[in-house]
Structures are given as structure tokens and as C-alpha cells.
Amino acid sequence: MNKTLISQLKRYYRHVRRIIPKDYPHRQEILSSIYQDIYSYAIEHPGITYENIINHFGTAEEMALSFATLLSPEDVIKTSIKTKKRNTIIIFIILIALFLSCGMIYHAYWVSEHTIVEIEEKTIIYPEIEIDTKN
């Protein structure tokens, strides 16, 4: 395989990796299978181009979807529930952080507006003394 085909295939794998969610069931097995299938096909057909591989296997989206349909509905539902719980927890944490930061800002504002500042001023009056400059 030539260098341009290798770099194009790396881009293809990265694209497939981005399409399949990180918490998807059996994600690593799917990615390994895709990599192995394409690599085997490229070895069996020397002089193959990137366009030939796309024509044979499909785009990255089509490849990821073809493997995703092989999963059982139970796995997909479990992943969906996990994702929903995780997103709910993240939103809850963000809201708590937002309320705490708003409270801290309001407290700092309230303290700066309601702090009593006392200014103590002393006036010293010295008696007038005449100095004899003739000596």
C-alpha cells in the first residue's frame, strides 16, 4: 500500500471512530473488525485506490451503521439508558455549579455594598509660636 492510501485510510478510521459513540456497546470490537476487513481487502488487491475501497465498503457513515445494526436491541437500549442517566447527572452538576457561583457573586456584591466604612479623622492644632530671627 502506498503512503497516500494509508493516510486516507487513517482519516477513514478516525471518521468511523467519531461516528460510533464512545460508550457504544462492543465499540472496540466493531472498530477492530472494520480495520481488519479493510486491511485484508487492501492486501488481497494490490494497487487498490481509496475510491475502490469506498465503492466496496461504503462511506464511513454507511460502514458504522452496517455494524451498528448487528447489535441486539437490548444492548442499544442499555446504552441509551446509560447515556440518558449520565447526561442527567451532568446537567444536574452544571446547574448546582451555576447556582453556587451566582450565590457567591451575590454574596460578594452584598458584602461590598453593605460594609460599613468608618473614617476616623483627627485634627491637631498647635499653638502659635513666634521665632526670633534677629539673634
C-alpha positions in Angstrom: 0.0 0.0 0.0 1.2 3.5 -0.8 1.5 6.3 1.6 -1.4 8.3 0.3 -3.7 5.3 0.6 -2.5 4.7 4.2 -3.2 8.4 5.2 -6.6 8.3 3.5 -7.5 5.1 5.4 -6.3 6.6 8.7 -8.7 9.5 8.0 -11.4 7.0 7.2 -10.8 5.1 10.5 -10.9 8.4 12.5 -14.1 9.3 10.9 -15.7 6.0 11.7 -14.4 6.3 15.3 -16.1 9.7 15.6 -19.4 8.4 14.3 -19.6 5.5 16.8 -20.2 6.9 20.3 -17.6 6.2 22.9 -20.0 4.3 25.2 -21.5 2.2 22.5 -21.6 -1.5 23.3 -18.8 -3.5 21.7 -17.4 -0.4 20.1 -13.8 -1.6 20.2 -14.8 -4.9 18.5 -16.6 -3.0 15.8 -13.6 -0.8 15.1 -11.2 -3.7 15.1 -13.5 -5.6 12.6 -13.7 -2.6 10.3 -10.0 -2.1 10.4 -9.3 -5.8 9.8 -11.8 -6.1 6.9 -10.4 -3.1 5.0 -6.8 -4.1 5.7 -7.4 -7.6 4.4 -9.2 -6.3 1.3 -6.3 -3.9 0.6 -3.7 -6.7 0.9 -5.7 -9.0 -1.4 -6.0 -6.3 -4.1 -2.6 -4.7 -4.6 -2.8 -1.3 -6.4 -6.2 -0.5 -5.0 -7.2 3.1 -4.6 -9.2 4.8 -1.9 -12.2 5.2 -4.2 -12.2 1.4 -4.8 -12.4 0.9 -1.0 -15.2 3.4 -0.7 -17.1 1.7 -3.5 -16.6 -1.7 -1.9 -17.2 -0.9 1.7 -19.2 2.3 1.6 -18.6 5.7 3.3 -17.6 5.9 6.9 -21.2 6.6 7.9 -22.5 3.6 6.0 -19.8 1.3 7.4 -20.6 2.3 11.0 -24.3 1.9 10.5 -23.9 -1.6 9.0 -22.1 -2.8 12.1 -24.5 -1.0 14.4 -27.5 -2.9 13.0 -25.9 -6.1 14.1 -26.3 -5.2 17.8 -29.2 -6.5 19.8 -32.0 -4.1 20.7 -31.2 -4.8 24.4 -27.6 -3.5 24.0 -28.9 -0.4 22.3 -31.5 0.3 25.0 -28.9 -0.2 27.8 -26.6 2.2 26.1 -29.4 4.7 25.7 -30.4 4.5 29.3 -26.7 4.9 30.5 -26.3 7.9 28.2 -29.5 9.5 29.5 -28.5 8.9 33.1 -25.1 10.4 32.5 -26.5 13.4 30.7 -29.0 14.0 33.5 -26.2 13.8 36.1 -24.0 16.2 34.1 -26.8 18.7 33.7 -27.6 18.5 37.4 -24.0 19.1 38.4 -23.8 22.1 36.0 -27.0 23.6 37.5 -25.6 23.2 41.0 -22.3 24.8 40.0 -24.3 27.7 38.3 -26.4 28.3 41.4 -23.4 28.2 43.7 -21.4 30.7 41.5 -24.4 33.0 41.3 -24.7 32.8 45.1 -21.1 33.6 45.6 -21.2 36.6 43.2 -24.3 37.9 45.0 -22.7 37.5 48.4 -19.6 39.4 47.3 -21.8 42.1 45.9 -23.9 42.3 49.1 -20.8 42.4 51.3 -19.2 45.2 49.2 -22.4 47.3 49.3 -23.3 46.8 53.0 -19.9 47.0 54.6 -19.7 50.0 57.0 -16.6 52.0 56.5 -15.6 54.3 59.4 -13.3 57.1 58.7 -11.5 58.5 61.7 -10.2 62.0 61.4 -8.0 63.8 63.9 -7.3 67.5 63.8 -4.3 68.7 65.7 -4.0 72.4 66.5 -0.6 73.6 67.5 -0.2 76.8 69.5 1.3 79.6 67.5 5.0 80.3 68.5 7.0 83.2 67.4 10.5 82.6 66.5 13.1 85.4 67.0 15.3 85.5 63.9 17.4 88.5 65.0 20.0 86.6 67.0 
